[in-house]
Amino acid sequence: MRYSDDAALRIQRHGTDLMCGCQVWEQVEPDAVLQVEEDGRTIPFDELFYQVDIVKSGMHPPDGMLWLRSPQRTHIEHPEKVGLASIAPAILRMYGLPVPDHMNRETTLA
């Protein structure tokens, strides 16, 4: 299936897992159509997809929200941003495992 000469779908298979999604990252016109390559028929874009209410880039910032519960079921709040590179070393330390040298040892997580 194509949209404006580009693939409209992204499909990945890993073993028995199948991940499918729209690969159109631009605003489409209300009368936009998808073209089926095998037989040339067209399908209204909005028959298969819907427009989200906000523009998304498909990229995530390097910070976000995360909840972890320690084996002791305690918690610590960190109101500041925590980079994704901090999470794996913090989890390793939480379970008393060594942090490899290639991981960032500086972290705001306890």
PyRosetta script that sets phi, psi and omega in degrees:
from pyrosetta import init, pose_from_sequence

init()
pose = pose_from_sequence("MRYSDDAALRIQRHGTDLMCGCQVWEQVEPDAVLQVEEDGRTIPFDELFYQVDIVKSGMHPPDGMLWLRSPQRTHIEHPEKVGLASIAPAILRMYGLPVPDHMNRETTLA")
pose.set_psi(1, 136.0)
pose.set_omega(1, -176.4)
pose.set_phi(2, -127.1)
pose.set_psi(2, 152.4)
pose.set_omega(2, 172.9)
pose.set_phi(3, -133.5)
pose.set_psi(3, 121.2)
pose.set_omega(3, -179.5)
pose.set_phi(4, 50.4)
pose.set_psi(4, 49.4)
pose.set_omega(4, 177.3)
pose.set_phi(5, 67.7)
pose.set_psi(5, 7.7)
pose.set_omega(5, 177.2)
pose.set_phi(6, -117.9)
pose.set_psi(6, 157.1)
pose.set_omega(6, 176.7)
pose.set_phi(7, -62.0)
pose.set_psi(7, 134.4)
pose.set_omega(7, -179.4)
pose.set_phi(8, -92.8)
pose.set_psi(8, -21.1)
pose.set_omega(8, -177.9)
pose.set_phi(9, -119.9)
pose.set_psi(9, 147.2)
pose.set_omega(9, 171.7)
pose.set_phi(10, -116.6)
pose.set_psi(10, 123.1)
pose.set_omega(10, -178.1)
pose.set_phi(11, -128.1)
pose.set_psi(11, 127.1)
pose.set_omega(11, 178.1)
pose.set_phi(12, -127.4)
pose.set_psi(12, 137.2)
pose.set_omega(12, 175.9)
pose.set_phi(13, -120.4)
pose.set_psi(13, 129.6)
pose.set_omega(13, 175.1)
pose.set_phi(14, -128.2)
pose.set_psi(14, 100.7)
pose.set_omega(14, -176.3)
pose.set_phi(15, 62.8)
pose.set_psi(15, -119.6)
pose.set_omega(15, 179.5)
pose.set_phi(16, -95.1)
pose.set_psi(16, -0.1)
pose.set_omega(16, 178.6)
pose.set_phi(17, -88.7)
pose.set_psi(17, 138.7)
pose.set_omega(17, 177.9)
pose.set_phi(18, -129.0)
pose.set_psi(18, 124.3)
pose.set_omega(18, -180.0)
pose.set_phi(19, -117.7)
pose.set_psi(19, 121.7)
pose.set_omega(19, -178.5)
pose.set_phi(20, -125.7)
pose.set_psi(20, 148.2)
pose.set_omega(20, 177.1)
pose.set_phi(21, -169.1)
pose.set_psi(21, 164.7)
pose.set_omega(21, 178.1)
pose.set_phi(22, -71.6)
pose.set_psi(22, 136.3)
pose.set_omega(22, 179.6)
pose.set_phi(23, -108.5)
pose.set_psi(23, 13.5)
pose.set_omega(23, 178.0)
pose.set_phi(24, -92.3)
pose.set_psi(24, 118.3)
pose.set_omega(24, -175.3)
pose.set_phi(25, -110.8)
pose.set_psi(25, 17.4)
pose.set_omega(25, -178.3)
pose.set_phi(26, -121.9)
pose.set_psi(26, 163.2)
pose.set_omega(26, 175.3)
pose.set_phi(27, -64.7)
pose.set_psi(27, 132.7)
pose.set_omega(27, 177.7)
pose.set_phi(28, -109.8)
pose.set_psi(28, 150.2)
pose.set_omega(28, 178.3)
pose.set_phi(29, -70.5)
pose.set_psi(29, 153.8)
pose.set_omega(29, -179.2)
pose.set_phi(30, -58.0)
pose.set_psi(30, -28.0)
pose.set_omega(30, -178.4)
pose.set_phi(31, -101.1)
pose.set_psi(31, 19.3)
pose.set_omega(31, -178.3)
pose.set_phi(32, -62.3)
pose.set_psi(32, 146.3)
pose.set_omega(32, 179.1)
pose.set_phi(33, -128.6)
pose.set_psi(33, 155.7)
pose.set_omega(33, 173.1)
pose.set_phi(34, -104.7)
pose.set_psi(34, 143.1)
pose.set_omega(34, 179.1)
pose.set_phi(35, -109.5)
pose.set_psi(35, 128.0)
pose.set_omega(35, 177.5)
pose.set_phi(36, -85.6)
pose.set_psi(36, 119.8)
pose.set_omega(36, -174.2)
pose.set_phi(37, -64.8)
pose.set_psi(37, -37.9)
pose.set_omega(37, -174.1)
pose.set_phi(38, -61.4)
pose.set_psi(38, -42.6)
pose.set_omega(38, -174.8)
pose.set_phi(39, -125.4)
pose.set_psi(39, 1.9)
pose.set_omega(39, 175.6)
pose.set_phi(40, 77.9)
pose.set_psi(40, -0.6)
pose.set_omega(40, -179.9)
pose.set_phi(41, -71.9)
pose.set_psi(41, 160.8)
pose.set_omega(41, 179.7)
pose.set_phi(42, -116.7)
pose.set_psi(42, 151.7)
pose.set_omega(42, 179.9)
pose.set_phi(43, -131.2)
pose.set_psi(43, 131.9)
pose.set_omega(43, 176.6)
pose.set_phi(44, -56.1)
pose.set_psi(44, 132.3)
pose.set_omega(44, -178.1)
pose.set_phi(45, -53.0)
pose.set_psi(45, -44.4)
pose.set_omega(45, -175.9)
pose.set_phi(46, -76.5)
pose.set_psi(46, 1.8)
pose.set_omega(46, 173.3)
pose.set_phi(47, -80.7)
pose.set_psi(47, -26.6)
pose.set_omega(47, 180.0)
pose.set_phi(48, -107.7)
pose.set_psi(48, -29.8)
pose.set_omega(48, -175.6)
pose.set_phi(49, -127.8)
pose.set_psi(49, 160.1)
pose.set_omega(49, 173.5)
pose.set_phi(50, -129.4)
pose.set_psi(50, 154.1)
pose.set_omega(50, -179.7)
pose.set_phi(51, -84.1)
pose.set_psi(51, 133.2)
pose.set_omega(51, 176.6)
pose.set_phi(52, -74.4)
pose.set_psi(52, 159.0)
pose.set_omega(52, -175.2)
pose.set_phi(53, -77.3)
pose.set_psi(53, -7.8)
pose.set_omega(53, 177.0)
pose.set_phi(54, -136.3)
pose.set_psi(54, 158.7)
pose.set_omega(54, 177.1)
pose.set_phi(55, -81.6)
pose.set_psi(55, 130.0)
pose.set_omega(55, 178.9)
pose.set_phi(56, -118.9)
pose.set_psi(56, 141.2)
pose.set_omega(56, -178.5)
pose.set_phi(57, -90.2)
pose.set_psi(57, -15.9)
pose.set_omega(57, -175.4)
pose.set_phi(58, 84.3)
pose.set_psi(58, -1.3)
pose.set_omega(58, 178.9)
pose.set_phi(59, -111.4)
pose.set_psi(59, 146.5)
pose.set_omega(59, 178.5)
pose.set_phi(60, -106.5)
pose.set_psi(60, 143.2)
pose.set_omega(60, 175.9)
pose.set_phi(61, -69.7)
pose.set_psi(61, 161.6)
pose.set_omega(61, -178.0)
pose.set_phi(62, -78.5)
pose.set_psi(62, 16.2)
pose.set_omega(62, 175.4)
pose.set_phi(63, -139.2)
pose.set_psi(63, 164.7)
pose.set_omega(63, -178.2)
pose.set_phi(64, -178.6)
pose.set_psi(64, -153.6)
pose.set_omega(64, -179.6)
pose.set_phi(65, -115.9)
pose.set_psi(65, 138.6)
pose.set_omega(65, -176.7)
pose.set_phi(66, -149.4)
pose.set_psi(66, 136.8)
pose.set_omega(66, 174.2)
pose.set_phi(67, -117.5)
pose.set_psi(67, 128.9)
pose.set_omega(67, 173.7)
pose.set_phi(68, -129.0)
pose.set_psi(68, 140.7)
pose.set_omega(68, 174.7)
pose.set_phi(69, -117.0)
pose.set_psi(69, 126.6)
pose.set_omega(69, -177.7)
pose.set_phi(70, -72.9)
pose.set_psi(70, 164.2)
pose.set_omega(70, 176.1)
pose.set_phi(71, -57.4)
pose.set_psi(71, -27.2)
pose.set_omega(71, 178.3)
pose.set_phi(72, -84.1)
pose.set_psi(72, 1.3)
pose.set_omega(72, 179.8)
pose.set_phi(73, 60.0)
pose.set_psi(73, 36.8)
pose.set_omega(73, 175.5)
pose.set_phi(74, -104.1)
pose.set_psi(74, 166.1)
pose.set_omega(74, 177.2)
pose.set_phi(75, -143.8)
pose.set_psi(75, 157.5)
pose.set_omega(75, 175.6)
pose.set_phi(76, -133.3)
pose.set_psi(76, 134.0)
pose.set_omega(76, 176.1)
pose.set_phi(77, -92.9)
pose.set_psi(77, 136.5)
pose.set_omega(77, 175.4)
pose.set_phi(78, -124.0)
pose.set_psi(78, 95.9)
pose.set_omega(78, -177.4)
pose.set_phi(79, -68.9)
pose.set_psi(79, -19.8)
pose.set_omega(79, 179.4)
pose.set_phi(80, -79.3)
pose.set_psi(80, 165.1)
pose.set_omega(80, 178.4)
pose.set_phi(81, -68.4)
pose.set_psi(81, 144.5)
pose.set_omega(81, 179.0)
pose.set_phi(82, -123.4)
pose.set_psi(82, 120.2)
pose.set_omega(82, -179.2)
pose.set_phi(83, -68.4)
pose.set_psi(83, 148.6)
pose.set_omega(83, -179.9)
pose.set_phi(84, -59.4)
pose.set_psi(84, -32.8)
pose.set_omega(84, -179.7)
pose.set_phi(85, -66.8)
pose.set_psi(85, -13.9)
pose.set_omega(85, -179.9)
pose.set_phi(86, -84.1)
pose.set_psi(86, -18.9)
pose.set_omega(86, -168.7)
pose.set_phi(87, -71.7)
pose.set_psi(87, -50.0)
pose.set_omega(87, -177.7)
pose.set_phi(88, -59.6)
pose.set_psi(88, -46.7)
pose.set_omega(88, 178.1)
pose.set_phi(89, -61.6)
pose.set_psi(89, -37.3)
pose.set_omega(89, 180.0)
pose.set_phi(90, -65.0)
pose.set_psi(90, -40.8)
pose.set_omega(90, 179.0)
pose.set_phi(91, -66.1)
pose.set_psi(91, -42.4)
pose.set_omega(91, 178.0)
pose.set_phi(92, -59.6)
pose.set_psi(92, -45.6)
pose.set_omega(92, 179.0)
pose.set_phi(93, -63.9)
pose.set_psi(93, -38.1)
pose.set_omega(93, -179.6)
pose.set_phi(94, -57.4)
pose.set_psi(94, -35.6)
pose.set_omega(94, -179.2)
pose.set_phi(95, -97.6)
pose.set_psi(95, 12.0)
pose.set_omega(95, 176.0)
pose.set_phi(96, 71.3)
pose.set_psi(96, 24.5)
pose.set_omega(96, -179.1)
pose.set_phi(97, -99.2)
pose.set_psi(97, 153.4)
pose.set_omega(97, 179.7)
pose.set_phi(98, -70.0)
pose.set_psi(98, 146.2)
pose.set_omega(98, 176.6)
pose.set_phi(99, -95.9)
pose.set_psi(99, 120.1)
pose.set_omega(99, 179.9)
pose.set_phi(100, -60.3)
pose.set_psi(100, 150.0)
pose.set_omega(100, -178.6)
pose.set_phi(101, -58.8)
pose.set_psi(101, -30.6)
pose.set_omega(101, -176.5)
pose.set_phi(102, -74.3)
pose.set_psi(102, -10.1)
pose.set_omega(102, 177.8)
pose.set_phi(103, -91.6)
pose.set_psi(103, 147.8)
pose.set_omega(103, 178.6)
pose.set_phi(104, -67.2)
pose.set_psi(104, 118.9)
pose.set_omega(104, 179.8)
pose.set_phi(105, -84.8)
pose.set_psi(105, -15.9)
pose.set_omega(105, 178.4)
pose.set_phi(106, -82.1)
pose.set_psi(106, 122.2)
pose.set_omega(106, -178.5)
pose.set_phi(107, -150.7)
pose.set_psi(107, 155.5)
pose.set_omega(107, 176.8)
pose.set_phi(108, -95.4)
pose.set_psi(108, -2.0)
pose.set_omega(108, 177.2)
pose.set_phi(109, -88.5)
pose.set_psi(109, 141.3)
pose.set_omega(109, -179.9)
pose.set_phi(110, -78.6)
pose.dump_pdb("model.pdb")
